[in-house]
């Protein structure tokens, strides 16, 4: 083991300018920084602490990394989550001008002990990027949504409403279309919770949606309304959602994104629930199924892969041929299928949610990625089970109608949101 790859978390912060990179990965992100003449320290939380020599293997395989290491411009640190936290604290208080970078692909493959830290870093990094890129848009969305925010019921109003029932959580992966013929019948057994991308597909097949789920702030997401929103009983949204989708559904429930400074204060002041976010609407849908108390949770179209070379299910507004990315992920048989780094990351996020859940999760097999913690069930078998179990039962509305608060409460909530927004504008 060379001195530059160390288990110990050193206290040397003498560099006047330092770029700190979370995650080693293939070394590609580090090479890009070094090409710009940067001085780089890699906090390699994706390397098993008991195998620090693996980090040196990556460095030794690249001439640029080897040269930078020899010149003292590259340092790779391998350690435990607590050690990395200590090092980050030292860097922040050491007088150096530190710029943080994140290798998201590396964070998707960290050892189990580092997953919580990796997820926190990922969330903070993505929130920072969103703030820089989309802050103005997100602020506009919140202002436009303020009446809907003030009148929405908290997600907690549905607590336990699905206990003893399965939930059918519909994602918009390429395999989703094959399940649509039996999904309408499934509503006789339990609620259908669908991501907004799947809305056109449900409209095409006449599948009512008990809860439509949306988190996307981009105006382009209004394309999911191309077939309308009839048959949607309620919308679960967040403050920064595009107003077009929020306004399309009259009954709404709300949970706030945990970790957002404004929303954290609103959660306290208004008594609203907060949930972790990870950039994927499917996580919010699964959190709703968990709040309902449903078991099992049956995932449909959760492929995390470009099955058949497609990005989404045929019939969704965003379906297109996915260009090759060079990324692959193992399916249920261990065969590599094409994917993207974002889909790989989302699969890890969903697997962590399932690991912490007390409910059973079944994933309808559609040729996509293996999902750790979820039982893989064949499409035909699920269809037969649904039709047999639903025979003689009429579909029903499983979720209570959100209760609209009176005008005084709505006015008070509206004033609170605008006051909080004004305080942040002035900060």
Beta strands, then each sheet from edge to edge (+ up, - down):
strand 1: 5-6
strand 2: 17-22
strand 3: 40-43
strand 4: 74-77
strand 5: 97-102
strand 6: 153-154
strand 7: 167-170
strand 8: 192-195
strand 9: 211-213
strand 10: 235-237
strand 11: 252-254
strand 12: 256-257
strand 13: 274-275
strand 14: 297-300
strand 15: 327-330
strand 16: 336-339
strand 17: 361-364
strand 18: 375-377
sheet 1: 1+ 4+ 3+ 2+ 5+
sheet 2: 6+ 11+ 10+ 9+ 8+ 7+ 14+ 17+ 18+
sheet 3: 12+ 13+
sheet 4: 15+ 16-
end
